[in-house]
Amino acid sequence: MCGIAGYILNNAVGCSSTKVNILLQSIRSRGPDDEGICLIDRERRRSQTFKTDLTVPRVAAHLPHINDEELISHHNVSFIHTRYSVIDLTEAAHQPFISQDSSLVGVFNGEIYNYIELRDELRALGVKFRTSSDTEVLIEGYCVWGEDLWPKMNGFWAVALFNIKNNSIVFSRDRIGVAPLYYRETQDGFFFASAIQSLIDIDPGGIDLNNDAILGFAQTGIKDHDNKTFYAQIKSLPSSSTVIFQEGHYTIAEAALKKYWEFPNRRLGSNDISFREAVEKYREIFFNAVELRLRADVKIAFELSGGLDSSSVVAAAAMLRDNDITTYTAKVEGADEEPFARSILQKYPVDYRVIENFEKDFIDEYDSFSKIMEEPYDNPNAYTHHKMLKKMKAEGVSVVVTGAGGDEILAGYESSFWPKAYSELKKNGYFLHADIYEFLRRYKTIKSSFRTLKHYFIDLPKFIRRLILPQKLVAKQRNQTSALAHRESYGKLSFHEQTLYHFKVGLVPFYMRSSDHFTMEIPIEHRFPFLDYRMIELCMQMPIIYLMKNGWTKYLLRKAMEPYLPKKIIWRRKKMGFTFPYGPYFSAYRSDFEPLMHYLRLIDFPIDYFGTYDQLLPDQAPLLWRLLSIAIWAKNQNEVLGLQ
């Protein structure tokens, strides 16, 4: 991953390096290994590359400096790149990258995992390569295939290209939106960047807050669901799309938006694919998805929570690399999954490492971490995850492979997916399958039976209390935010639509943004085998009966990985993940956090609708955190935007 930024100006009068340096500043942490800049004159179809103080020496020796104002040529487009080297670490892969025929200039943030296969295809067509980078494959691939390139690529990316032949500027984002690409339009033109702060800094006085996003996040925890941000003037270019600015165009309204990929629109039936075929197909694609994500010229490690998803990724990698892998497990007080994670050693003698006590510094660093995240965020676990990754980076790791995404593609969130799955199974004649699953999930063991009875009787007063406090806001401001409207529509969606909801609205969008912010500040690269587009296409076509069976969620994954994992992991029901101790933490540090609620007044936030710190803490600690996160963000915005 890297950082990219730039602009398309509506005229070239009075050009200088000022805007370039402003955009560059906030993406520097994303790319500490190299920097490069290209200034483009669209009218004359000319480009000139420049160096900065951080450009690698062998490249810098041949370039003018961006701060040499007398050398800044007449231009109206800039491409800016900061590099985090993962594939082809040499200076030959320096960006902005120019094609061999000089017809295409591009900047690229991301990784193309199948670049070797695409390079072989291009070589067969006569293309000769100067580097071993995936960047060159992307650039030369676009020269040959044009817009047909994007569906061929397996990976994640945010790309900006200048096509000299037709004088167009092309932006593209990956299918899921792993790599960010924000934009802002001003009276000067169109600005884009990997970081929100870059776009704020070009004109802080012209920024307004997005009240719909702020209030909707407080109500629901949903964000990043509509290509908008917490700033009215800053938006995100859509994923799985290209945006093309033809000659003379510099506004988003003039640009052409093209979708190159869509989620599956229906599910197969058991007559279309047998369960055995589904297991074999799943295993084949999953192992290849992991294998592709092992490609790097730097050290790779694996997150291992002890849950089914991350353990499956580790098992596949251990098989592919003959156990030559390193794993990291988080030991969290009160939610310790380390014994489950350690059981992987029964089958694979991997380099197994444990990290603990990494949440203790949150009280001292929540303010600075909020600036890293750029917007309010849903869970302090983002901070603990960040600390864990920093520890991994300190031990030489540059790329981390994770099990995130398994629940989304396989309907693993039982409370979210099972009610609609149950009704649809009944409707389609699978009465016995549905009733067996319903009974076993509630009464399969003595512990699960106790939990079921406790839910119905012991926890009922607490459940009612949880409904009362937010209800004041919902009653008075129902349908006043887009996030709340999305949440209220969830129950009306079909099972398949609910799985799409989590990719487009509920979970994946904000996790991708959150993950990008807390990884690339380090920087360290996150990779997601479960979010390989082939995995998504396969799993989101699977019949419900292959996903939920005999009281087990993700049944297809369990059977596919059964030969490769200990039973302790395969047939484990309860999962914890890397959690954060909300209640105890915000009780212990109440005197530090409660005064922060005052900053909500700076943005005219309706705090009275939600309740006080004391009212929310016992049963609504996640909601309390969302308010605190907004308050901390508002405090920081006051410093930049002057909200008082």
QUIJO-V343148 format. One record per residue. N is the residue number from 1. RES is the residue in one letter. OMEGA is omega in whole degrees, 0 to 359 (none if undefined). D_FIRST is the distance of its C-alpha to the first C-alpha in whole Angstrom. Layout:
n,res,omega,d_first
N,RES,OMEGA,D_FIRST
N,RES,OMEGA,D_FIRST
//
This chain:
n,res,omega,d_first
1,M,183,0
2,C,173,4
3,G,175,7
4,I,178,10
5,A,177,13
6,G,181,17
7,Y,169,20
8,I,184,23
9,L,179,26
10,N,171,30
11,N,185,31
12,A,182,31
13,V,175,34
14,G,180,33
15,C,177,29
16,S,180,28
17,S,187,25
18,T,182,25
19,K,179,23
20,V,182,20
21,N,177,20
22,I,180,21
23,L,183,17
24,L,191,16
25,Q,187,17
26,S,175,15
27,I,183,11
28,R,182,12
29,S,181,11
30,R,185,7
31,G,185,8
32,P,189,11
33,D,183,11
34,D,175,12
35,E,177,13
36,G,183,15
37,I,174,17
38,C,175,19
39,L,190,22
40,I,173,24
41,D,185,28
42,R,183,28
43,E,181,32
44,R,181,32
45,R,179,29
46,R,177,28
47,S,179,25
48,Q,179,24
49,T,183,21
50,F,175,21
51,K,170,20
52,T,178,20
53,D,184,21
54,L,175,17
55,T,182,17
56,V,189,17
57,P,185,21
58,R,175,22
59,V,184,20
60,A,184,22
61,A,186,25
62,H,187,25
63,L,171,24
64,P,181,26
65,H,183,24
66,I,180,23
67,N,174,26
68,D,190,29
69,E,182,30
70,E,180,33
71,L,180,30
72,I,184,28
73,S,173,30
74,H,181,31
75,H,174,27
76,N,177,26
77,V,172,23
78,S,172,20
79,F,183,16
80,I,182,14
81,H,169,11
82,T,193,9
83,R,167,8
84,Y,191,6
85,S,179,8
86,V,178,8
87,I,186,10
88,D,186,13
89,L,184,13
90,T,179,16
91,E,180,16
92,A,181,17
93,A,178,13
94,H,175,13
95,Q,3,13
96,P,184,14
97,F,182,15
98,I,181,19
99,S,183,20
100,Q,179,23
101,D,178,26
102,S,181,24
103,S,186,25
104,L,174,21
105,V,182,18
106,G,168,15
107,V,194,12
108,F,174,8
109,N,178,5
110,G,176,4
111,E,174,7
112,I,189,10
113,Y,181,12
114,N,183,16
115,Y,180,15
116,I,179,18
117,E,179,20
118,L,178,19
119,R,178,20
120,D,177,23
121,E,182,24
122,L,177,24
123,R,178,25
124,A,178,28
125,L,175,28
126,G,180,29
127,V,176,25
128,K,186,25
129,F,179,22
130,R,185,21
131,T,173,18
132,S,186,16
133,S,173,13
134,D,178,12
135,T,180,11
136,E,176,15
137,V,179,16
138,L,184,14
139,I,180,16
140,E,176,19
141,G,178,19
142,Y,178,20
143,C,182,22
144,V,189,24
145,W,182,24
146,G,183,23
147,E,176,22
148,D,179,23
149,L,191,20
150,W,179,18
151,P,180,20
152,K,189,19
153,M,174,16
154,N,182,15
155,G,176,11
156,F,185,9
157,W,163,8
158,A,191,9
159,V,169,11
160,A,182,14
161,L,169,17
162,F,181,20
163,N,185,23
164,I,184,26
165,K,181,28
166,N,176,29
167,N,179,27
168,S,175,25
169,I,187,21
170,V,172,19
171,F,177,16
172,S,173,15
173,R,182,13
174,D,189,13
175,R,185,16
176,I,182,15
177,G,178,13
178,V,180,10
179,A,183,8
180,P,171,10
181,L,182,12
182,Y,176,16
183,Y,177,19
184,R,177,22
185,E,177,25
186,T,178,28
187,Q,179,31
188,D,181,29
189,G,186,26
190,F,180,23
191,F,179,20
192,F,181,17
193,A,174,13
194,S,183,10
195,A,178,13
196,I,186,16
197,Q,178,18
198,S,183,17
199,L,172,19
200,I,189,22
201,D,181,22
202,I,177,23
203,D,182,27
204,P,183,27
205,G,180,31
206,G,184,30
207,I,171,28
208,D,178,30
209,L,180,29
210,N,186,28
211,N,178,31
212,D,180,31
213,A,182,27
214,I,182,29
215,L,179,32
216,G,177,30
217,F,179,28
218,A,182,31
219,Q,194,33
220,T,189,30
221,G,181,27
222,I,175,26
223,K,179,23
224,D,186,20
225,H,187,23
226,D,181,24
227,N,176,21
228,K,177,22
229,T,177,22
230,F,178,24
231,Y,187,25
232,A,185,27
233,Q,184,25
234,I,181,22
235,K,180,21
236,S,173,18
237,L,187,18
238,P,177,19
239,S,180,17
240,S,185,18
241,S,166,19
242,T,176,19
243,V,188,21
244,I,175,23
245,F,178,25
246,Q,182,28
247,E,178,29
248,G,182,31
249,H,179,29
250,Y,176,27
251,T,181,27
252,I,179,25
253,A,180,29
254,E,186,29
255,A,178,26
256,A,179,26
257,L,180,24
258,K,174,24
259,K,179,23
260,Y,182,22
261,W,176,22
262,E,173,24
263,F,174,25
264,P,184,28
265,N,177,31
266,R,179,33
267,R,177,34
268,L,173,36
269,G,181,39
270,S,176,40
271,N,181,42
272,D,180,39
273,I,179,37
274,S,179,39
275,F,179,37
276,R,178,38
277,E,180,36
278,A,179,33
279,V,182,33
280,E,179,32
281,K,178,30
282,Y,183,28
283,R,181,28
284,E,182,27
285,I,183,24
286,F,180,23
287,F,178,23
288,N,177,21
289,A,177,18
290,V,182,18
291,E,179,19
292,L,183,16
293,R,172,13
294,L,182,15
295,R,178,14
296,A,176,12
297,D,179,13
298,V,183,13
299,K,178,14
300,I,174,14
301,A,187,16
302,F,170,17
303,E,181,18
304,L,183,22
305,S,187,24
306,G,176,27
307,G,185,27
308,L,187,27
309,D,182,23
310,S,178,22
311,S,178,25
312,S,178,24
313,V,180,21
314,V,180,22
315,A,179,25
316,A,180,24
317,A,179,21
318,A,177,24
319,M,184,26
320,L,184,24
321,R,177,23
322,D,175,27
323,N,181,26
324,D,180,24
325,I,179,21
326,T,178,21
327,T,176,21
328,Y,180,21
329,T,178,24
330,A,176,24
331,K,186,28
332,V,179,29
333,E,179,33
334,G,178,34
335,A,190,32
336,D,177,31
337,E,185,30
338,E,177,30
339,P,177,33
340,F,179,31
341,A,182,28
342,R,181,30
343,S,177,32
344,I,181,30
345,L,175,31
346,Q,183,34
347,K,188,33
348,Y,179,30
349,P,182,30
350,V,173,26
351,D,190,25
352,Y,183,26
353,R,182,25
354,V,176,26
355,I,179,25
356,E,178,27
357,N,183,28
358,F,177,25
359,E,189,26
360,K,183,29
361,D,185,27
362,F,182,26
363,I,180,29
364,D,189,29
365,E,184,25
366,Y,183,25
367,D,179,25
368,S,179,22
369,F,177,20
370,S,178,21
371,K,176,20
372,I,183,16
373,M,175,17
374,E,178,18
375,E,172,21
376,P,182,23
377,Y,196,22
378,D,192,24
379,N,176,24
380,P,175,24
381,N,176,22
382,A,179,19
383,Y,181,20
384,T,177,21
385,H,178,18
386,H,180,16
387,K,178,19
388,M,181,19
389,L,177,15
390,K,177,16
391,K,179,19
392,M,179,17
393,K,180,15
394,A,179,18
395,E,172,19
396,G,181,17
397,V,178,14
398,S,180,10
399,V,180,10
400,V,177,12
401,V,188,14
402,T,179,16
403,G,180,19
404,A,177,18
405,G,182,19
406,G,180,22
407,D,181,25
408,E,183,24
409,I,185,24
410,L,177,27
411,A,185,29
412,G,179,29
413,Y,190,30
414,E,182,33
415,S,180,35
416,S,189,33
417,F,189,33
418,W,181,36
419,P,180,39
420,K,177,38
421,A,180,38
422,Y,183,41
423,S,180,43
424,E,175,41
425,L,177,42
426,K,183,46
427,K,183,46
428,N,172,45
429,G,180,48
430,Y,186,46
431,F,184,48
432,L,179,48
433,H,182,45
434,A,184,44
435,D,176,47
436,I,179,46
437,Y,182,42
438,E,181,44
439,F,185,46
440,L,181,44
441,R,181,41
442,R,190,44
443,Y,185,46
444,K,179,45
445,T,177,45
446,I,180,47
447,K,180,44
448,S,177,43
449,S,179,47
450,F,179,47
451,R,180,44
452,T,180,45
453,L,178,48
454,K,178,47
455,H,184,45
456,Y,189,48
457,F,187,50
458,I,185,49
459,D,184,46
460,L,178,47
461,P,178,48
462,K,179,45
463,F,179,43
464,I,179,46
465,R,180,45
466,R,181,41
467,L,189,42
468,I,188,44
469,L,180,42
470,P,187,40
471,Q,180,42
472,K,180,44
473,L,182,40
474,V,182,40
475,A,185,44
476,K,185,44
477,Q,179,41
478,R,177,40
479,N,179,38
480,Q,174,37
481,T,180,33
482,S,179,31
483,A,179,30
484,L,178,33
485,A,177,34
486,H,183,31
487,R,182,32
488,E,179,36
489,S,190,36
490,Y,183,34
491,G,181,37
492,K,182,38
493,L,172,36
494,S,179,36
495,F,181,34
496,H,178,32
497,E,177,31
498,Q,177,31
499,T,176,28
500,L,180,26
501,Y,183,27
502,H,175,24
503,F,186,22
504,K,188,23
505,V,200,24
506,G,191,25
507,L,188,22
508,V,183,19
509,P,183,18
510,F,179,18
511,Y,178,17
512,M,179,13
513,R,181,13
514,S,180,15
515,S,180,12
516,D,183,9
517,H,186,12
518,F,174,13
519,T,189,10
520,M,171,8
521,E,185,11
522,I,349,11
523,P,173,9
524,I,186,8
525,E,176,6
526,H,176,9
527,R,191,10
528,F,180,13
529,P,181,16
530,F,180,19
531,L,167,17
532,D,187,17
533,Y,177,19
534,R,175,21
535,M,179,22
536,I,182,22
537,E,179,25
538,L,188,27
539,C,181,27
540,M,169,27
541,Q,184,30
542,M,175,32
543,P,180,35
544,I,184,36
545,I,176,38
546,Y,182,35
547,L,184,33
548,M,185,36
549,K,175,39
550,N,177,41
551,G,183,40
552,W,169,36
553,T,176,33
554,K,184,31
555,Y,180,34
556,L,179,32
557,L,181,29
558,R,181,32
559,K,179,34
560,A,184,31
561,M,182,30
562,E,180,34
563,P,191,34
564,Y,184,31
565,L,175,31
566,P,178,34
567,K,180,36
568,K,179,35
569,I,183,32
570,I,185,33
571,W,176,36
572,R,183,34
573,R,186,35
574,K,177,34
575,K,181,30
576,M,185,29
577,G,177,25
578,F,188,24
579,T,176,26
580,F,183,27
581,P,185,31
582,Y,188,32
583,G,181,36
584,P,184,36
585,Y,184,34
586,F,169,35
587,S,183,38
588,A,184,38
589,Y,181,36
590,R,184,38
591,S,178,39
592,D,187,36
593,F,185,34
594,E,179,37
595,P,181,38
596,L,181,34
597,M,180,36
598,H,185,38
599,Y,175,34
600,L,179,35
601,R,181,38
602,L,182,36
603,I,179,34
604,D,181,37
605,F,184,36
606,P,185,39
607,I,184,39
608,D,180,42
609,Y,187,41
610,F,182,39
611,G,183,41
612,T,177,41
613,Y,182,39
614,D,180,42
615,Q,185,43
616,L,188,39
617,L,186,38
618,P,189,41
619,D,184,39
620,Q,183,37
621,A,176,34
622,P,176,31
623,L,177,32
624,L,180,33
625,W,180,30
626,R,178,29
627,L,178,31
628,L,180,30
629,S,176,27
630,I,181,28
631,A,179,30
632,I,178,28
633,W,179,26
634,A,177,29
635,K,179,30
636,N,178,27
637,Q,179,27
638,N,179,31
639,E,185,30
640,V,189,28
641,L,181,29
642,G,186,33
643,L,186,34
644,Q,none,37
//
